[in-house]
């Protein structure tokens, strides 16, 4: 992905910098958000390619939700 090449390395400051930790957390949140977007996209693609499996998974999930005790 092109955005990975343009990224700066947030861990260059080591343990000393206060601002470095914030940058590291922001970078971690960006990577996690990108991962979750790609995961959702992959699941949507799988659901479109295999509709029977997707329907069965939806029914299993609905059954689990119905039998779950709060």
Rosetta blueprint (number, residue, H / E / L):
1 X L
2 X H
3 X H
4 X H
5 X H
6 X L
7 X L
8 X L
9 X L
10 X L
11 X L
12 X L
13 X L
14 X L
15 X L
16 X L
17 X L
18 X H
19 X H
20 X H
21 X H
22 X H
23 X H
24 X H
25 X H
26 X H
27 X H
28 X H
29 X H
30 X H
31 X H
32 X H
33 X H
34 X H
35 X H
36 X H
37 X H
38 X H
39 X H
40 X H
41 X H
42 X H
43 X H
44 X H
45 X H
46 X H
47 X H
48 X H
49 X H
50 X L
51 X H
52 X H
53 X H
54 X H
55 X H
56 X H
57 X H
58 X H
59 X H
60 X H
61 X H
62 X H
63 X H
64 X H
65 X H
66 X H
67 X H
68 X L
69 X L
70 X L
